[in-house]
């Protein structure tokens, strides 16, 4: 058993991949807790799909792709806010309009880039954690440190705003800045997760660990802590499954975290479907 655990670690690409998986699993669970509590899962999906054109444009211009993705993600949230505040269109409809338009633009640009350069950029859609480089790992670690520092410093303010936006505004908190700050850290988290699971699967890592924890504990900080543990365990387990069974790494991670959610949904002491059936009987 010990040899099986140690075997993948003899390869440098697996060492890098596991470090990135742990960082991403932890980061997504912490930030995703706010999304789940505010019922803004669709926003995470919208930002995730909206980073694609930024990736393609950054590649064309020879920029850091993380910078391009971040700019596109933030721009998409600004467009969503602008549509919501300047028209009768509701927020969920605005999200659907923006993320589908940005995603279509991104796919178009990636197709053009691939025709001219004969390279494969599809790993941004589905993730390619086994291909992370030392510079990728450094960028992801920096992003994770910045996001977690912001969450730690603004925890009380974000907590108040998350559960009672009107009360936070009445108390004098800068709710617009807090909302924009939350959008920024969500965009940064998605950018950090691109290499691991890609834009299509990133929503699962953002939402599912927190949702699993939410079925087991009540307070936000408990959801964050337990969700982070679940995210890290899922990421490591997915990587080992990928290594030993020759599975795609991103989907393997998502399948593990989804399996843990199903177990929690069925057997949670307070909310489990099967647990409640036994109590009734």
N, C-alpha and C positions, 0 to 999 in steps of 0.2 A: 504493500500500500504506500509506504513512504517513498519507495523507488519510483512509483507511478507519479507521485506528486512532484518529485524532484526532477524527473526526466525532462519535462519541457523547459526547465529553467537553464539547461545547459546551452540553449540557443539564445543568442542576443536578441533576435527579433521577438521571441516569446517573452523575454524579460521586459522589453519596451512595451509590448502589447499588454501585458498584465498590469504594468504601472499605469498606462493610459486607461485601461478598463476600470481600475480601482478609482482613479481620479474622476472619470466620467460618471461611474455609477454613484459615487458619493455626491458629486455636484448636482447631477440631474435630480436626485431624490430631494435634496435640500431646497432647491429652487422650485421644483415641481410641486412641493407642498403648498406654496402660495397659489399656484395655478389651480390646484384641485379645490382648495378651500374657497376660492373666489369663483369657482365654476367657470373657469376660463380655459378649459382644455383646448377648445378650438383656437384660441389665440396662440398657444404653443405650436399647434399644427400650422397656423397661418404664417408665423414667423419662420418656422422650419422650412416650409416650401418657398418662402420669399427670399431666402438667402442665395438661391441658385443663380440668378442673374448676376449678383455681386461676385460670386465665385468665377463665373465665366469672364466677366469684364476684367476682374483683377488678373486672371490668367493672360488675357489678351494684352493687357498693359504691362505685364511683367511685374505686377505688385504682389505683395503677400496675400494669398487667397483668404486668409483669416480676416484681414482688414476689409477686403471687398465684401465678404459674407456679412460681416458685422454692420457695415454701412447699409447694405441692402436690407438687412433685418430691421434696423432702426427706421429706415425710410418707410418700410411697409407699415410699421406701427403708426408713424406720423400720418400716412395716407389714410389708414383706417380711422384714426381719430378725426382727421379733417372731414371725411365723408360723414361720420356719425354726428359731428357738431354742426355741419353746414347743410344738412339735408334731413328729411324725415326717415332716411334709411336706418334701420336698427343695426346695432353693433355686430350681431352674428352674421347678418347679410353682408355688411361691409367687409368683414373678415373673409367670407367666402368669395366675394368679388376680387378682393386684393390678392389673396394667396393664389387663386387660380390664374389670375393675370400674370403675376410675378413668376409662378411656376412654369407657365407656358412660355414666357419670355426666356427663362433660364434654360429650358429644354431646347428651345430654338437656337440660342447662342452656343450651347454646348455642342449641338449637332454641327453648327458652322465651324466651330473650333476643331472638332474631330476631323472634318473633311479637309481642312487646310493643314493640320499638323500630324494627322495619323496617330493620335494618341487616344487613350481611353479615359474619359472623365466620368464614366458611369459609377465609379466607386463612391462618388459623392452622393449618389442616390441610395446606395445600399450599404455603404461603409466598407472600409478596407483596413481594419485595425492591425492586421499582420504586416501591413506595409508602412507603418508609422516610422519616421526617422527620428534621430536624436533632436533635431530642430523642431519637429512636430511635437515631440514630447515636452520640450522646453516651453513652447508656445502654449500648449494645453495646461501645463503646470502654472504658468504665469496667469492665464485667464482664470483658472480655478482659484488661485490665491486672491486675486482681485475681487472676484464675485463673492467668495466666502467672507472676505473682510468687510465688504459692503453689507452683506446680510447680518454679520455680527454687530457692526456699528449701528445699523438702523433697525435692529430687530424689533424694539418696542414700537417704533413709529410704523413700521410695515405691518406689525401685528394689529395695531389699532386700525390702520387704514384698511387692512384686509377684511376684518370682521365688521367694521362700522365706518364706511367712508363718510357718511353724513356727519356722524359724531366726530370724526377726525377733523373734518372741515370746520365744524362748530368750535372745536377746541383750539383752532388756530394753526393746525398743522398744514404745511404746504402740500395739499393733496395732489395737485397737478404735477409737482416735481416728484412726489413719491410714486405716482402712477408712471411717469416717464422713466424714473429710475428702475422701477420693477420691469418695465419693458426692456430696458438696456441690459439688465442682468439676465433676463430670459434669452435675449438675442446672443449675449456672450456665451451662455451655457449651451445653446444650440450650436454655435460656431465651434466650441470646444468638442462637441460630440460628433461632428461631421465625419471625421476619419474613423471613428469607432463603429457607428451604426448607420450613418447616412441620414439624409433628410426625411426619408420615408419612414424609418423606424424610430427616429429620435423621440417622437411623441410618447412612445411606449415607455422609454426610460424616464421621461419627464413625469408621467402621470402614474404609472402602475405601482412603483415602489411606495409612493405616498398614499395611493388608494388602498394598497394592502395594509399599510401601517394604520390607516384611518379606521379600518375594521377592527383593529386590535387595541388601539389607545385613543385617548380623547384630546389631549392638549396639543397645540401646534408644535411646541418644542419636542414633545414626545414623538409626534408624527415625523418630524424631521430626523430625529436620531434613529428611530427604528427604520424609517424609510431609507436612510443612508446605509444602515447595516444590510438591509435587504438588497439595495442597489449594488453594494460591493460584493456581497455573496453571489448574487446573480451574475455579475460581470465575470468574476473569477470562475464560477462553475461553467458559464457559457464558453469561456476561453478553453478550459480543459476538455469540454465536450467537443469543441471545434478541433482541438489538437488530436484527440484519440479516435474520433469517429469521422474525421475529414468533412466537417460541416462548415458552412459559412459562418464566420464568427459573430457578426451583428445579429442575424436571425437567431443564432443559438442563444445569445444573451437574452434576447427578447422572449424567446420561448421559456427560458428558465424563470424569468421574472413574472411572466404570465401564468406559469404553473403555480408559483407561490401565491399569486393573487387568487387563483381558483381554490387552492387549499384554504386560504383565509376566508374566502367567501362561503365555503362549505362548513368550516369548523371553527370559525371565530366564536369565542365564548359568549359575546354579547349579540353579534349580528349574523352568525353562521346559519345558513339555510338548514342544514341537517341538525345543527344544535337546537335551533328553535323548534324543529319538528319533534325532536325527542322531548323537549320541555312540554310541548302541548299534549303529547301522548302520555 
